[in-house]
Amino acid sequence: MKDELWNHRPETGWTVGADLTGYAVEAADGRIGKVDRHSADTDGAHLVVDTGPWIFGHQVLLPAGTVTGIDHEARTVHVGRTKDEIKAAPEYVHLTAVLSPDYVRTLGAYYRPLI
């Protein structure tokens, strides 16, 4: 069974093979940045978002299950979280290409009640 939090949902406009890198990211209450990296791995799909000046020099990781819509024409990803919810999420520190299991569990525990 697929994990709803860590997979893209078809109703969001996700299409297999689509690369979301460079898309703008809109939270429920405004823009938070651009997709720096995108993974479509089964049970591990996520976006790494460069928040630019919003949280200076900071990146956040959003599980694919937080995505509520994708507008490929406008190159925009909409997520169903507020800026404050995203800002309060466990900090993402990119050290390797592989996410640590502990971080995935911690982030999942944070976002799962919100889906």
C-alpha positions as a printed NumPy array, in Angstrom:
array([[  0.   ,   0.   ,   0.   ],
       [  1.354,   3.424,  -0.941],
       [  1.992,   5.972,   1.758],
       [ -0.307,   8.918,   1.02 ],
       [  2.099,  11.439,   2.546],
       [  5.125,  10.406,   0.482],
       [  3.474,   9.992,  -2.943],
       [  2.012,  12.315,  -5.549],
       [ -1.764,  12.092,  -5.868],
       [ -3.147,  12.023,  -9.431],
       [ -5.905,  14.552,  -8.64 ],
       [ -3.276,  17.262,  -8.051],
       [ -2.302,  17.366, -11.711],
       [  0.807,  15.271, -11.188],
       [  1.931,  13.471, -14.319],
       [  4.484,  10.679, -14.246],
       [  7.838,  11.895, -15.44 ],
       [  7.106,  15.579, -14.848],
       [ 10.048,  17.427, -13.337],
       [  8.858,  20.172, -11.004],
       [ 12.319,  21.717, -10.55 ],
       [ 12.094,  25.494, -10.981],
       [  8.341,  25.674, -10.34 ],
       [  7.121,  28.395,  -7.969],
       [  5.656,  27.084,  -4.707],
       [  2.529,  28.65 ,  -3.231],
       [  1.484,  27.916,   0.341],
       [ -2.124,  28.394,   1.395],
       [ -1.273,  31.991,   2.317],
       [  1.299,  33.024,  -0.276],
       [  4.455,  32.224,  -2.156],
       [  7.257,  30.464,  -0.285],
       [  9.875,  29.911,  -2.979],
       [ 10.868,  27.645,  -5.858],
       [ 11.411,  23.921,  -6.204],
       [ 15.157,  23.323,  -6.035],
       [ 14.962,  19.53 ,  -6.248],
       [ 12.131,  17.106,  -6.882],
       [ 11.938,  13.396,  -6.198],
       [  9.142,  11.232,  -7.569],
       [ 10.311,   8.049,  -5.831],
       [  7.481,   5.741,  -4.783],
       [  6.886,   6.125,  -1.031],
       [  9.531,   8.852,  -0.935],
       [  8.333,  11.593,  -3.29 ],
       [  9.103,  15.098,  -2.076],
       [ 10.053,  18.643,  -3.003],
       [ 13.051,  20.564,  -1.708],
       [ 12.052,  24.213,  -1.773],
       [ 14.51 ,  27.086,  -1.766],
       [ 12.723,  29.723,   0.285],
       [ 15.004,  32.558,  -0.832],
       [ 14.34 ,  35.76 ,   1.119],
       [ 11.289,  34.35 ,   2.926],
       [ 13.5  ,  32.284,   5.261],
       [ 16.878,  33.636,   4.202],
       [ 19.244,  30.925,   3.001],
       [ 16.932,  28.139,   4.086],
       [ 15.492,  25.133,   2.316],
       [ 12.459,  23.131,   3.352],
       [ 11.457,  19.626,   2.403],
       [  7.795,  19.026,   1.636],
       [  6.411,  15.506,   1.238],
       [  4.513,  15.054,  -2.054],
       [  1.303,  14.488,  -0.069],
       [  1.271,  18.169,   0.908],
       [  0.805,  19.144,  -2.754],
       [ -2.801,  20.127,  -3.51 ],
       [ -2.403,  21.197,  -7.126],
       [  0.1  ,  21.598,  -9.935],
       [ -0.335,  24.125, -12.722],
       [  2.123,  23.04 , -15.398],
       [  1.299,  25.985, -17.659],
       [  2.021,  28.528, -14.908],
       [  4.842,  26.326, -13.512],
       [  3.377,  26.543, -10.014],
       [  2.956,  23.978,  -7.248],
       [  0.283,  24.637,  -4.614],
       [  0.636,  23.118,  -1.16 ],
       [ -2.049,  22.858,   1.477],
       [ -0.01 ,  24.318,   4.306],
       [  0.419,  27.829,   5.618],
       [  3.759,  29.595,   5.726],
       [  3.812,  29.234,   9.513],
       [  3.198,  25.465,   9.316],
       [  6.022,  25.086,   6.809],
       [  8.36 ,  27.345,   8.776],
       [  7.692,  25.317,  11.967],
       [  8.459,  21.965,  10.28 ],
       [ 11.559,  20.016,  11.319],
       [ 14.605,  21.659,   9.784],
       [ 15.921,  20.22 ,   6.535],
       [ 19.681,  19.998,   6.288],
       [ 20.971,  18.531,   3.033],
       [ 24.016,  16.427,   3.822],
       [ 23.616,  13.516,   1.403],
       [ 21.406,  12.501,  -1.488],
       [ 19.661,   9.998,   0.807],
       [ 17.241,  11.189,   3.47 ],
       [ 17.913,   9.693,   6.872],
       [ 15.173,   7.366,   8.136],
       [ 14.994,   9.356,  11.386],
       [ 14.369,  12.613,   9.511],
       [ 11.711,  10.977,   7.318],
       [  9.926,   9.643,  10.435],
       [ 10.139,  13.024,  12.184],
       [  8.887,  14.958,   9.173],
       [  6.153,  12.386,   8.577],
       [  4.99 ,  12.669,  12.188],
       [  4.828,  16.455,  11.766],
       [  2.894,  16.536,   8.472],
       [  0.762,  13.376,   8.754],
       [ -1.803,  14.879,  11.173],
       [ -2.215,  17.77 ,   8.728],
       [ -3.228,  15.648,   5.689]])
